[in-house]
């Protein structure tokens, strides 16, 4: 039996699916993060996480280790750059067809089940990608925390610190975020909080974690926190609007052309969208610009998007998974 390997490797977890040639999923497994390969020891961590996670899936189907298995096709959707990861995975995985793609590629494939549409991803970072069904694809964002990541958890965490600093300086509104962040992070002042980041003691991933406290403050009625989250939704909507404009243009959408004749399919994924303020503003902003859009959660997960890409690379026809519906 031929085995197809699908992997979604992100900043928080690595997910693996094994399937046969008919679209039947045989095993699934999850492991630790598999990004940041540019850092010292990064390639070795990537190899270890992938090996351990794939081996657990292989054990479930009675196969040997990754070193002993040849796959019909394998697709890895990976956060960040792919050059180093490609070199590591070429050594690690024996397969007739190896695809190593940016994680927005497999996320889009899963979100639309291979149909035309677009996805906005907002987790620690942010990026959007769309395809029109005629072979044209576009990516917007994904420039990292120094130059982009608008609307992301990192962006939200940084905005929270700026709000606390603004209150301290006397020109910002009073906000529940200031005492909440100081208490939860166990620092005596906003100055001490910022020193943790400037010194490198706390990473940008740590700052992204502050988004949880922004959500909490917003839920408790803090207007500043709610405004930050709504602004995040607006920023993420800009990604979607840019993709729509590049792929079809406003005239094409208004005329209902091609595969999007019933309205563009706009999907979204990532922890940031779990916040009601972010999602509500995202939907409102997109629909204000294009009233006939369909905004839906993904049909399939990113790791199943990797599986679809693996099948396509091998020329294998699989069931029409869109019948399963969103989610």
N, C-alpha and C positions, 0 to 999 in steps of 0.2 A: 504494500500500500504506500503510495506517494504521500509525503507529508509536506504541508505548507506551513511556514513559520511567519507569524505576525508579531511585531513588537512595537509598543509605544513607550518611548523612554523620555521621562520628564524630570523636572526639578524636585518632585516629591516622591515619585514612584516609577517603577518600570513594570509594564504589564505585557504578558505573553499569551498568545493563543496558538494552539496547534490545530490544524484542520486537515481533512482529506480532500481529494480532488472533486468531491461532489458538493462542497459547501457545508459539510457536517463538521461542527466543532467538536474536537476530541478531548481537549484539555486546556485549562487556563491556569495561570500562576501570576503572582505579583511579588516584586522585590523592591529594593531601595532605589534611590535616585541614580540616574546615569548621565548626568550632564557635567558641565565644568571640566571637560577633558583638557582644557588649556592649562589648568592648575597643576602644580607638582603632584605626581601620583594619580592624576586624573585618568589617563589611559588604563592604568592597572585597575583602578576602581571600576571603570566601565566594563572591562573584561570579566572581573569577578562577579559583578552584579548580573550581567547577562548570562554568564555561565551557570550561576547558581539558580537563576529563575527559569531558564530554559530546561535545565536538568530536572527541576521539580516537575515541570509539565511533561517531559519525556518519561519520567518514572511512572506517571499516571497512565500512560498508554503502553507501558511495558517495553519501552525502548531504552537503549543505552544512553550514554552521556552525549553531550554536544560534540565531543571530540570523535565520536564513533558514528554519528548520524549524518547522512547526506539528505538535504531537503530539496524538493522539486523547485521551490522558490522561497525566498525570504525577503521580507520588507521591514525595515526599521524606520519608524518616524521618530526623529530625535530633536530635542530642544537645542537651539543654538547652531553653531557651525557644524558641518558634517565631514570636513576633510580628515581630521584626526580620527573621528569615529569610523569613517570608511576604512582607513588603514587597519584599525584594530579589528573590525568585524570581518574584513577579508581574511585575516589570519585565523580568526576564531570559528567562523561558520563555513561549513562545506555545503555549497549549494550551486545549482546550475544557473540560478538567476538571483543576484543580490541587488536590492534597492536600499539605499540609505538616503532618506529625504528629510527635509525640515518638517517639524511636527505639525505645521499648519497645512501641509499637503495631505497627510493621512487623516487629520482632523476634518478637513473639508470633504474628503472622499467618504468618510463615515457619516458626516452630518447630512449629506444629500444622497447617500447611498449610491454615489457615482453619477448622480444627475446634475444638471446645471444649477448653480446657486452660489451662495457665499456663506462664510462663517467668520464670526468675530470671536477671538480667543482672548480671555482676560483672566489670567491667574497672577503669578508673581510678575510676569510681563504681559505685553499685549501685542497682538498682530491680527491681521485679517487677510483672507484669501478667497478668491472667487474664480469660477470657470463658466464659460458660456455655452458649452456643448459643441462648439466648433473648433476646439483645440486651443482656444485662447485662455490664458490664465493670468491673473494679476495678484500681486501681494502688496499690501499696504501696512506700514509699521514694522514692528519687530526690530527696532534699532537699539534695543537694550536700554538699561536704566539711565545711562549718561545722556543719551541723545533722543530717547523716545519713551516707550512704554506708557503712553498716555492712557489714563483710565484704569491702569493696572493696580494690583494690590500695593506695589511699591509706590506708585504715584499717590495713592490714597494715604499710605503711611507717611510719606513726606509732607503731604498737605496737612496732615494732622499736627506734625511737629511745627510746621510754619504757623498754624493757627495758634498753638500754644505760645510760640515765640512772639506772635503779634499781640496777644493779650498781655504778655510780659512787658512789651515795649510801649503799650498804652494806646496803640492804634487799632488793635483787633478787638472783635467782640468777645465778651466773656463766654467761655465755653466749658462744658463738662469735660472736654477732652484733656484739659490741663491737669486737674487733679487725678483723673483716671489714669492717664499715661504715667504720671509720676509714681502713683501707688502701685500699679501693676508691674512697672519696670524697676521698682525699688531704687529710684534715684531722687535726690533731694530737690532738684531744680531742673528747669528746661536747659540751662547751661550744661549741667552735668549729663543730661540726656544726649545733647548734641556732641559732647566730648566723646561719648562712647562710639559714635559713628565716625567722627573725624579721626579718631585714633586707630580705627580699624578693629576695635574690640568687638563691635557689632557689625555684621555684614548687611548688604542690601537685601538679602533674604530675610534677615531679622526685621528690617524696616517694613518689608512687605507684610510681616506678621502683625503689624500694628493695625492693619485694616480690620481685624477682628474687633478691636476696641472701638474703632470708629463706628462699626455697625452696632455695637452695644450702645454707645452714646446716642446714636441716631434713634435707636429703638426706645431709648428713655426720653426722647423728645428734644434732644439738643439740636438747635437750629443750625449751628455751625457744622456739626457732623453730617446732618441731613443735606446741607448744601454741598459739602465735599462729595458725597456719594452721588447726588444728582449731577454734579459737574462731571463726575467720572462717566456716568451714563451718556452724557452729551458728547464727551470726547470719544467714546467707543462708537457712538453713532456716526461720527465723522468718518471713521474707518469704513463703515458699511456704505455710506453715501459715496465715498471716493471709489470704492470697488464698483458699485453700480454705474457710476458715471463713466469710468474707464471702459468697462465691458460693453455697455449698451448706449450710454448717453441718455440724457433726459428725453430726447425725442423718441428714441427707441422704446423706452419704458412706457411713455405716454401712449404710444401706438400699440403696445402689447405685442411686440415682435417676438418671433421664434419660440424657444422653449419656455420663455417667461411670459407667455401670452396671458396667463391667468394671474400674473403678478410675480415679482421676483421672490424667490425663496431665500430668506435671510435667517440664518441659524446662529446660535451663540453657545459658548461653552466656557467653563472655568469658574473657579470659586467666587470671583467678584460678582458674577451674575446671580449668585444665590441671594444677594441683597435686594430687597424689594424696591428700594429707592433707585438703585442703579438700573435695574431691569425696566422699571416703569419709565424712567426718563429716556433710556435707550429706545424703547419701543415708540414712545411719543415723538421723539426727534426724527426717527426714520420715517414714520408714517406721516409726519407733517410735510416731509419732502416728497415722499412717494406714497400716496394713499392706497395704492393697490398691492402693496407688498404683503407677503405671507411671512410672518415672524414666528418661527417654531423652534423648539429644542431639537437637537440632533436626532436623526433617524437611528443612527448607530454610533457606537463609541469610537474614539480615535484608533484603538487597537484593531477593531473590525475594519476600519478604513485601511489600515495596513494590510489586512488580509485581502481586501478587495484589490489593492494594488499588486499584491503578490500573485493573485489569480490572473489579473490582466497581463502581467509581465510574461506569464506562461501561456497566454491565449486560452485560458480556461473560462468557460461560461458558467456562471453561478446563478442561483435563484435570485429573483427580483426581491431583494430584501426591503424595498420601500413599502411592500404590502404590510409590513409589521407596524408601520406608523411611527410617528415621532416618539422618542424615548426608548 
